[in-house]
Amino acid sequence: MNNQQLIKYAHVWFLAVVIACGLVVIAVKAGSEIQNQNSNQNSNSNSNANANTQNRNANRSANRNSDNSSATGQQAGMGNMSSQDHEFVMDAAMGGLMEVELGRLAAQNGMSEAVKQFGQRMVDDHSKANQELMTLARSKGMTLPTALDEKHQKDVTKLSAMSGAEFDRAYSKMMLSDHNKDVKEFEKQSTKGGDADLKAFASKTLPTLQEHLQMARALPGNQGGNSNSNSGGSRNSNRNSNSNSNNSNRP
């Protein structure tokens, strides 16, 4: 092999080596770029995942805080209210609705003028008291009933089927019983209630209820109630006295 052929082979080998080195460099760069892309993708994916997780956690916390603040707002007015105060409000609200409904019946179905006038007085006075109580309860975060429950509706339905003297007697008896109870409850709330606003409402409403009680005692069928009660009490007293006397005479 002469010198020219050697030189030619050397050139060929040199070119081959250069091309191989170039391919190696290209492959290394390509691998590096792929790794960088994967790294960037993983980084972006992790970053987005972390951001989404943080956003979800933040939204959950915000929703929980919103729910808690809403519940706190609803119970804020009731925070200092005792079970006795709460029971008084609910009973007074239902009783007030009952008095208005029965008052309308009395004004329409009553036979005597006294029952008719008393019924209208119940509508006027208790409608006003109901509105005041509803405003007060709303300021305490409470929602009062706006319709009668099943128990009280039965009483209204029962009286609705009556007329004439029968209605007057039943209505008069119910009003006497209800207002005896109402006066006691409002007296108790006005002196022993825990909420100052409810005590003030009870104290303000009590004189009107006491007046209603006096009027109810004069309704048809109720005038003799006290005398019968007193005579019965006298009879029982006499019986006890005689019994004691007999016992004392025994050896």
Backbone hydrogen bonds, N-H to C=O, Kabsch-Sander energy under -0.5 kcal/mol:
donor,donor_aa,acceptor,acceptor_aa,energy
6,L,2,N,-1.8
7,I,3,N,-2.4
8,K,4,Q,-2.3
9,Y,5,Q,-2.8
10,A,6,L,-2.5
11,H,7,I,-2.4
12,V,8,K,-2.4
13,W,9,Y,-2.9
14,F,10,A,-2.6
15,L,11,H,-2.8
16,A,12,V,-2.6
17,V,13,W,-2.8
18,V,14,F,-2.6
19,I,15,L,-3.0
20,A,16,A,-2.7
21,C,17,V,-2.8
22,G,18,V,-2.5
23,L,19,I,-2.6
24,V,20,A,-2.5
25,V,21,C,-2.7
26,I,22,G,-2.7
27,A,23,L,-2.7
28,V,24,V,-2.6
29,K,25,V,-2.6
30,A,26,I,-2.7
31,G,27,A,-2.6
32,S,28,V,-2.3
33,E,29,K,-2.7
34,I,30,A,-2.6
35,Q,31,G,-2.4
36,N,32,S,-2.6
37,Q,33,E,-2.9
38,N,34,I,-2.8
39,S,35,Q,-3.0
40,N,36,N,-3.0
41,Q,37,Q,-3.1
42,N,38,N,-3.1
43,S,39,S,-2.6
44,N,40,N,-3.2
45,S,41,Q,-3.0
46,N,42,N,-3.0
47,S,43,S,-2.6
48,N,44,N,-3.1
49,A,45,S,-2.9
50,N,46,N,-3.0
51,A,47,S,-2.6
52,N,48,N,-3.2
53,T,49,A,-2.8
54,Q,50,N,-2.7
55,N,51,A,-2.7
56,R,52,N,-3.0
57,N,53,T,-2.7
58,A,54,Q,-2.7
59,N,55,N,-2.8
60,R,56,R,-2.8
61,S,57,N,-2.6
62,A,58,A,-2.6
63,N,59,N,-2.9
64,R,60,R,-2.9
65,N,61,S,-2.8
66,S,62,A,-2.5
67,D,63,N,-3.0
68,N,64,R,-2.9
69,S,65,N,-2.7
70,S,66,S,-2.3
71,A,67,D,-2.8
72,T,68,N,-2.7
73,G,69,S,-2.2
74,Q,70,S,-2.0
75,Q,71,A,-1.9
76,A,72,T,-1.1
77,G,73,G,-0.5
79,G,75,Q,-0.7
79,G,76,A,-0.9
81,M,78,M,-1.3
86,H,82,S,-2.4
87,E,83,S,-2.5
88,F,84,Q,-2.2
89,V,85,D,-2.3
90,M,86,H,-2.1
91,D,87,E,-2.5
92,A,88,F,-2.8
93,A,89,V,-2.2
94,M,90,M,-2.2
95,G,91,D,-2.8
96,G,92,A,-2.3
97,L,93,A,-2.0
98,M,94,M,-2.1
99,E,95,G,-2.4
100,V,96,G,-1.8
101,E,97,L,-2.2
102,L,98,M,-2.7
103,G,99,E,-2.2
104,R,100,V,-2.0
105,L,101,E,-1.7
106,A,102,L,-2.6
107,A,103,G,-2.4
108,Q,104,R,-1.4
109,N,105,L,-4.0
110,G,106,A,-1.9
116,K,112,S,-1.9
117,Q,113,E,-2.7
118,F,114,A,-2.3
119,G,115,V,-2.6
120,Q,116,K,-2.1
121,R,117,Q,-2.1
122,M,118,F,-2.1
123,V,119,G,-1.9
124,D,120,Q,-2.4
125,D,121,R,-2.7
126,H,122,M,-2.1
127,S,123,V,-1.5
128,K,124,D,-1.5
129,A,125,D,-2.2
130,N,126,H,-2.7
131,Q,127,S,-1.8
132,E,128,K,-2.0
133,L,129,A,-2.5
134,M,130,N,-2.3
135,T,131,Q,-2.1
136,L,132,E,-2.2
137,A,133,L,-2.9
138,R,134,M,-2.3
139,S,135,T,-1.5
140,K,136,L,-0.8
140,K,137,A,-0.8
141,G,138,R,-1.3
142,M,137,A,-2.7
144,L,142,M,-0.5
153,Q,149,D,-2.3
154,K,150,E,-1.6
155,D,151,K,-1.0
156,V,152,H,-1.7
157,T,153,Q,-2.6
158,K,154,K,-2.5
159,L,155,D,-2.2
160,S,156,V,-2.1
161,A,157,T,-1.0
161,A,158,K,-0.6
162,M,159,L,-1.6
164,G,109,N,-0.7
166,E,163,S,-0.9
167,F,163,S,-1.0
168,D,164,G,-2.0
169,R,165,A,-2.4
170,A,166,E,-2.2
171,Y,167,F,-3.0
172,S,168,D,-2.5
173,K,169,R,-2.3
174,M,170,A,-2.1
175,M,171,Y,-2.5
176,L,172,S,-2.0
177,S,173,K,-2.0
178,D,174,M,-2.9
179,H,175,M,-2.2
180,N,176,L,-1.6
181,K,177,S,-1.8
182,D,178,D,-2.7
183,V,179,H,-2.3
184,K,180,N,-1.6
185,E,181,K,-2.3
186,F,182,D,-2.7
187,E,183,V,-2.3
188,K,184,K,-2.2
189,Q,185,E,-2.3
190,S,186,F,-2.3
191,T,187,E,-1.0
191,T,188,K,-0.5
192,K,188,K,-3.2
193,G,189,Q,-1.5
199,K,195,D,-2.3
200,A,196,A,-2.1
201,F,197,D,-2.2
202,A,198,L,-2.7
203,S,199,K,-2.5
204,K,200,A,-2.2
205,T,201,F,-2.2
206,L,202,A,-2.1
208,T,205,T,-0.6
209,L,205,T,-1.8
210,Q,206,L,-2.5
211,E,207,P,-1.9
212,H,208,T,-2.2
213,L,209,L,-2.3
214,Q,210,Q,-1.9
215,M,211,E,-2.1
216,A,212,H,-2.6
217,R,213,L,-1.9
218,A,214,Q,-0.7
218,A,215,M,-0.8
219,L,216,A,-1.3
222,N,219,L,-2.3
223,Q,219,L,-0.6
225,G,222,N,-1.4
228,N,224,G,-2.4
229,S,225,G,-2.1
230,N,226,N,-2.8
231,S,227,S,-2.9
232,G,228,N,-2.6
233,G,229,S,-2.1
234,S,230,N,-2.4
235,R,231,S,-2.6
236,N,232,G,-2.4
237,S,233,G,-2.3
238,N,234,S,-3.0
239,R,235,R,-2.6
240,N,236,N,-2.5
241,S,237,S,-2.5
242,N,238,N,-3.0
243,S,239,R,-2.6
244,N,240,N,-2.7
245,S,241,S,-2.5
246,N,242,N,-2.7
247,N,243,S,-2.3
248,S,244,N,-2.2
249,N,245,S,-1.5
250,R,246,N,-1.0
